[in-house]
Amino acid sequence: MEPGKGVARRGVAILGSTGSIGVQALDLIARLPERFEVVALAAGRNAALLAEQVRRHRPRLAAIGDAGSIPELKAAAREARAEIVAGRDGLLAVASHPGAEVVLAAVVGAAGLTPTYHALKSGKVVALANKESLVMAGPLMRQAAGERGERLVPVDSEHSAVHQCLRGEHLAEVRRIILTASGGPFRTTPAGDLAQVTPEQALKHPVWEMGKKISIDSATLMNKGLEVIEARWLFDLPPERIDVVLHPQSLIHSMVEMVDGSVICQMGVPDMRGPIQYALSQPERFAGPVPALDLSRPQALEFHPVDRDRFPCLGLAYRSLEAGGSAPAALNAANEVAVQAFLSGRLAFPGIARVVERVLETHRPAPLRSIDDVLEADRTARATAEGLLPGGGAG
Ligand SMILES: NC(=O)c1ccc[n+]([C@@H]2O[C@H](COP(=O)([O-])OP(=O)(O)OC[C@H]3O[C@@H](n4cnc5c(N)ncnc54)[C@H](OP(=O)(O)O)[C@@H]3O)[C@@H](O)[C@H]2O)c1
């Protein structure tokens, strides 16, 4: 029998289908029609692209953020015989669609929290790209993801690498995990020049082409900080057993150091369709469109320590983990506000870390008993961060 023939197709729902991860996931799924079936798609504002995706991938349900965009989707939905839902209800319906075995959570930022949590509560396997939801609500998300958090599968290439390295290993025999970081566009920029960098420069990542928010997070290294918090909850390891190393080539996606000193790493070409496919297919693996690494040509692998003075966001993320409770949610909210302010020209690049630091200093960490507690911490920290922006009133 041909590989894949006679195998039940896995139903996939995508939250954030019009974004960088969503589009790459749909490209991958279209190339593996015998393995996956798109059952539901949700987008924010890009109704034109969603309509095109509905025509091409024929989901049973399509959700759009704003009810005013429904007329733009009507013709495509009629052709595909898809139902359309708008607003928060739409996102929740996609997250819990009965035909979905796996939900790809690829909305950006805190907006992804409620639908991602809802998918876990509905018993779905969640392929998690929306790291912010795990940063905000780590303990609650883990609890909702099964006894050992097994229904939460990472899409981030670093965590996908760790997930793969840990297959068959005992956590007690792991000394630490080591997340690799490319270092972003300012890896070698002197500290004194960072105040002048523009959003255009910050958006130019040397390795990955991604959405705007994660591109800025990669430039400040807050992305790596968020990933440390993400790793803490995905792999149930304390922060002191999670390290970061700069690896500019981005060929090793992350590593696991065992107690006997052996270091296991996962390598691959930097193509997000690789970790997306793994998250959708695991525990199985099968051939897909991502090429293997070409090891026939000479190439070097470099490793450097992170300069935490030049990139203070990484240390701030560790600090929020130590503070515990709602502190990582406050860090995330402050960062989202500061990144938007930088993108709109209201804040200089080093101001992002300063705003986050000030918010963390004033935040009183509270225990997270429910998603409402998380949302409350998010709201408060956003308001504090807004007040700290130039012209925001708090100076
Ligand atoms: N891009 C990567 O290579 C990469 C790698 C690792 C992890 N991630 C993570 O994956 C997530 C997505 O990143 P991305 O780069 O794909 O972002 P992106 O290109 O900005 O896409 C974001 C997606 O979220 C949707 N969205 C935003 N706000 C929404 C809301 N309120 N309601 C419903 N949908 C909403 C957008 O819809 P519209 O465009 O229709 O408004 C879009 O589909 C992030 O958490 C990021 O950290 C990304």
Ligand as a Chemical Component Dictionary entry (heavy atoms), coordinates in Angstrom:
data_LIG
# 
_chem_comp.id                   LIG 
_chem_comp.type                 NON-POLYMER 
_chem_comp.pdbx_formal_charge   0 
_chem_comp.three_letter_code    LIG 
# 
loop_
_chem_comp_atom.comp_id 
_chem_comp_atom.atom_id 
_chem_comp_atom.alt_atom_id 
_chem_comp_atom.type_symbol 
_chem_comp_atom.charge 
_chem_comp_atom.model_Cartn_x 
_chem_comp_atom.model_Cartn_y 
_chem_comp_atom.model_Cartn_z 
_chem_comp_atom.pdbx_ordinal 
LIG N1  N1  N 0  5.754  33.426 12.099 1  
LIG C1  C1  C 0  6.564  32.504 12.589 2  
LIG O1  O1  O 0  7.474  32.016 11.910 3  
LIG C2  C2  C 0  6.394  32.032 14.028 4  
LIG C3  C3  C 0  7.305  31.115 14.551 5  
LIG C4  C4  C 0  7.107  30.637 15.836 6  
LIG C5  C5  C 0  6.029  31.052 16.591 7  
LIG N2  N2  N 1  5.161  31.973 16.063 8  
LIG C6  C6  C 0  4.025  32.420 16.888 9  
LIG O2  O2  O 0  2.834  32.177 16.172 10 
LIG C7  C7  C 0  1.853  33.164 16.462 11 
LIG C8  C8  C 0  1.401  33.795 15.142 12 
LIG O3  O3  O 0  2.511  34.459 14.579 13 
LIG P1  P1  P 0  2.514  34.987 13.066 14 
LIG O4  O4  O 0  3.907  35.399 12.787 15 
LIG O5  O5  O -1 1.834  33.984 12.192 16 
LIG O6  O6  O 0  1.594  36.300 13.233 17 
LIG P2  P2  P 0  0.853  37.133 12.102 18 
LIG O7  O7  O 0  1.450  36.886 10.762 19 
LIG O8  O8  O 0  0.783  38.529 12.599 20 
LIG O9  O9  O 0  -0.620 36.495 12.091 21 
LIG C9  C9  C 0  -1.479 36.617 13.188 22 
LIG C10 C10 C 0  -2.788 35.906 12.926 23 
LIG O10 O10 O 0  -3.646 36.142 14.047 24 
LIG C11 C11 C 0  -4.899 36.684 13.582 25 
LIG N3  N3  N 0  -5.429 37.555 14.617 26 
LIG C12 C12 C 0  -4.806 38.589 15.228 27 
LIG N4  N4  N 0  -5.612 39.147 16.162 28 
LIG C13 C13 C 0  -6.782 38.442 16.108 29 
LIG C14 C14 C 0  -8.005 38.520 16.815 30 
LIG N5  N5  N 0  -8.224 39.468 17.740 31 
LIG N6  N6  N 0  -8.964 37.619 16.517 32 
LIG C15 C15 C 0  -8.768 36.673 15.577 33 
LIG N7  N7  N 0  -7.625 36.542 14.874 34 
LIG C16 C16 C 0  -6.649 37.420 15.142 35 
LIG C17 C17 C 0  -4.529 37.438 12.310 36 
LIG O11 O11 O 0  -5.679 37.658 11.521 37 
LIG P3  P3  P 0  -5.768 38.836 10.404 38 
LIG O12 O12 O 0  -4.421 38.916 9.733  39 
LIG O13 O13 O 0  -6.850 38.310 9.503  40 
LIG O14 O14 O 0  -6.158 40.080 11.115 41 
LIG C18 C18 C 0  -3.536 36.432 11.692 42 
LIG O15 O15 O 0  -4.245 35.377 11.107 43 
LIG C19 C19 C 0  2.527  34.157 17.407 44 
LIG O16 O16 O 0  2.174  33.854 18.730 45 
LIG C20 C20 C 0  4.025  33.916 17.200 46 
LIG O17 O17 O 0  4.778  34.196 18.357 47 
LIG C21 C21 C 0  5.320  32.459 14.801 48 
# 
loop_
_chem_comp_bond.comp_id 
_chem_comp_bond.atom_id_1 
_chem_comp_bond.atom_id_2 
_chem_comp_bond.value_order 
_chem_comp_bond.pdbx_ordinal 
LIG N1  C1  SING 1  
LIG C1  O1  DOUB 2  
LIG C1  C2  SING 3  
LIG C2  C3  SING 4  
LIG C2  C21 DOUB 5  
LIG C3  C4  DOUB 6  
LIG C4  C5  SING 7  
LIG C5  N2  DOUB 8  
LIG N2  C6  SING 9  
LIG N2  C21 SING 10 
LIG C6  O2  SING 11 
LIG C6  C20 SING 12 
LIG O2  C7  SING 13 
LIG C7  C8  SING 14 
LIG C7  C19 SING 15 
LIG C8  O3  SING 16 
LIG O3  P1  SING 17 
LIG P1  O4  DOUB 18 
LIG P1  O5  SING 19 
LIG P1  O6  SING 20 
LIG O6  P2  SING 21 
LIG P2  O7  DOUB 22 
LIG P2  O8  SING 23 
LIG P2  O9  SING 24 
LIG O9  C9  SING 25 
LIG C9  C10 SING 26 
LIG C10 O10 SING 27 
LIG C10 C18 SING 28 
LIG O10 C11 SING 29 
LIG C11 N3  SING 30 
LIG C11 C17 SING 31 
LIG N3  C12 SING 32 
LIG N3  C16 SING 33 
LIG C12 N4  DOUB 34 
LIG N4  C13 SING 35 
LIG C13 C14 SING 36 
LIG C13 C16 DOUB 37 
LIG C14 N5  SING 38 
LIG C14 N6  DOUB 39 
LIG N6  C15 SING 40 
LIG C15 N7  DOUB 41 
LIG N7  C16 SING 42 
LIG C17 O11 SING 43 
LIG C17 C18 SING 44 
LIG O11 P3  SING 45 
LIG P3  O12 DOUB 46 
LIG P3  O13 SING 47 
LIG P3  O14 SING 48 
LIG C18 O15 SING 49 
LIG C19 O16 SING 50 
LIG C19 C20 SING 51 
LIG C20 O17 SING 52 
# 
